[in-house]
Amino acid sequence: MIRGLGELESTIMDWLWALRRPASVRDVLEGLRQERVIAYTTVMTVMDNLHTKGLLKRRPVGRAYVYETVASKEAYTAGLMRSALAGSGNQAATLVHFLEQLTPEEAAALEAALQVFPPGGRPA
C-alpha cells in the first residue's frame, strides 16, 4: 500500500521532480534554503527515509550519495489513487463520489485520458 508523504518529504520530492536530474543532499539543501531554514542532517535523514521507502534511488559519488526519483510525480500520484481505491471497500461508490467532485477541468482531463487509454486497458 502506497502512503502519502509528510510535509518535508513532499517538499523534497516536489523539488526533485521539478529538477528532473540526480541531486546530492547539498543540492537539495541549497534549493530548500531559499525558502526556509533547515539543517543538512535533516535533509539527509529525510532523503535516506525516502530511499528506504523506495521513492528515491541513490548511488555513491565520492563520500556522498546522489539521489533521483524512482518514478514521476504523475506515476506516484496514480499509485496513491489506486491504493485509495483498492482500500475503499466499495469501489463503485468511491468512483461515483470521486466523479461527483471533479471540476470541469478535471472532467476534461479524465475524458482526454480515456481517449488515450480507454476502459478495457488497450491504448487507442
C-alpha positions as CSV (number, residue, x, y, z in Angstrom):
1,M,0.0,0.0,0.0
2,I,1.4,3.4,-1.0
3,R,1.0,6.1,1.6
4,G,1.1,9.8,1.4
5,L,4.2,11.9,2.2
6,G,4.9,14.1,5.2
7,E,5.3,17.8,4.6
8,L,9.1,17.8,4.3
9,E,9.1,14.6,2.3
10,S,6.6,16.1,-0.1
11,T,8.7,19.3,-0.4
12,I,11.8,17.4,-1.2
13,M,10.1,15.1,-3.7
14,D,8.5,18.1,-5.4
15,W,11.9,19.8,-5.6
16,L,13.5,16.6,-7.1
17,W,10.6,16.1,-9.5
18,A,10.9,19.7,-10.7
19,L,14.7,19.3,-11.0
20,R,14.4,16.3,-13.3
21,R,18.0,15.2,-12.7
22,P,20.0,13.4,-9.9
23,A,20.9,15.6,-7.0
24,S,23.0,15.4,-3.8
25,V,21.8,16.3,-0.4
26,R,23.8,19.5,-0.6
27,D,21.9,20.4,-3.9
28,V,18.6,19.9,-2.3
29,L,19.6,21.7,0.9
30,E,20.7,24.8,-1.2
31,G,17.3,24.7,-3.0
32,L,15.3,24.4,0.2
33,R,17.3,27.1,2.0
34,Q,16.0,29.7,-0.5
35,E,12.6,29.3,1.3
36,R,13.4,28.0,4.8
37,V,16.0,27.5,7.4
38,I,16.9,23.8,7.5
39,A,19.8,21.7,8.6
40,Y,21.9,19.4,6.3
41,T,21.3,16.5,8.6
42,T,17.6,16.9,8.4
43,V,17.6,16.9,4.6
44,M,20.0,13.9,4.6
45,T,17.7,11.9,7.0
46,V,14.6,12.6,5.1
47,M,16.2,11.7,1.8
48,D,17.5,8.5,3.3
49,N,14.0,7.7,4.5
50,L,12.6,8.4,1.0
51,H,15.2,6.0,-0.3
52,T,14.2,3.4,2.3
53,K,10.6,3.8,1.3
54,G,11.6,3.1,-2.4
55,L,10.8,6.6,-3.7
56,L,14.4,7.6,-4.3
57,K,17.3,5.6,-5.7
58,R,20.9,6.6,-4.9
59,R,24.4,6.0,-6.0
60,P,27.6,6.8,-4.3
61,V,29.7,9.7,-5.7
62,G,32.8,10.3,-3.6
63,R,31.8,10.3,0.0
64,A,28.2,11.3,-0.6
65,Y,25.2,9.9,-2.4
66,V,23.4,11.3,-5.5
67,Y,19.7,10.7,-5.4
68,E,17.0,10.6,-8.1
69,T,13.3,9.9,-8.1
70,V,12.2,6.3,-8.9
71,A,9.0,7.4,-10.6
72,S,7.5,10.6,-12.0
73,K,5.1,12.6,-9.8
74,E,2.3,11.5,-12.0
75,A,3.1,7.8,-11.5
76,Y,3.4,8.3,-7.8
77,T,0.1,10.1,-7.6
78,A,-1.6,7.4,-9.7
79,G,-0.3,4.9,-7.2
80,L,-1.9,6.8,-4.3
81,M,-5.2,6.9,-6.2
82,R,-5.0,3.2,-7.0
83,S,-4.2,2.4,-3.4
84,A,-7.1,4.5,-2.1
85,L,-9.5,2.9,-4.5
86,A,-8.3,-0.6,-3.6
87,G,-8.8,0.1,0.1
88,S,-12.2,1.8,-0.2
89,G,-14.4,-1.2,0.5
90,N,-16.9,-0.2,-2.3
91,Q,-15.0,0.7,-5.4
92,A,-18.1,1.7,-7.4
93,A,-19.4,4.1,-4.7
94,T,-15.9,5.5,-4.3
95,L,-15.6,6.2,-8.0
96,V,-19.1,7.8,-8.1
97,H,-18.1,10.1,-5.2
98,F,-14.9,10.9,-7.0
99,L,-16.6,11.8,-10.2
100,E,-19.2,13.9,-8.4
101,Q,-16.3,16.1,-7.1
102,L,-14.5,16.6,-10.3
103,T,-14.2,20.2,-11.6
104,P,-14.9,20.8,-15.3
105,E,-11.2,20.9,-15.9
106,E,-10.6,17.6,-14.2
107,A,-13.5,16.0,-16.0
108,A,-12.0,17.2,-19.3
109,A,-8.6,15.7,-18.3
110,L,-10.3,12.4,-17.4
111,E,-12.1,12.4,-20.8
112,A,-8.8,13.1,-22.6
113,A,-7.1,10.3,-20.6
114,L,-9.8,7.9,-21.5
115,Q,-9.2,8.7,-25.2
116,V,-5.6,7.7,-24.8
117,F,-6.3,4.7,-22.5
118,P,-9.9,3.6,-22.8
119,P,-11.6,1.2,-20.4
120,G,-10.5,-2.4,-21.0
121,G,-6.8,-1.5,-21.0
122,R,-5.9,-1.1,-24.6
123,P,-4.4,2.2,-25.6
124,A,-6.1,4.0,-28.5
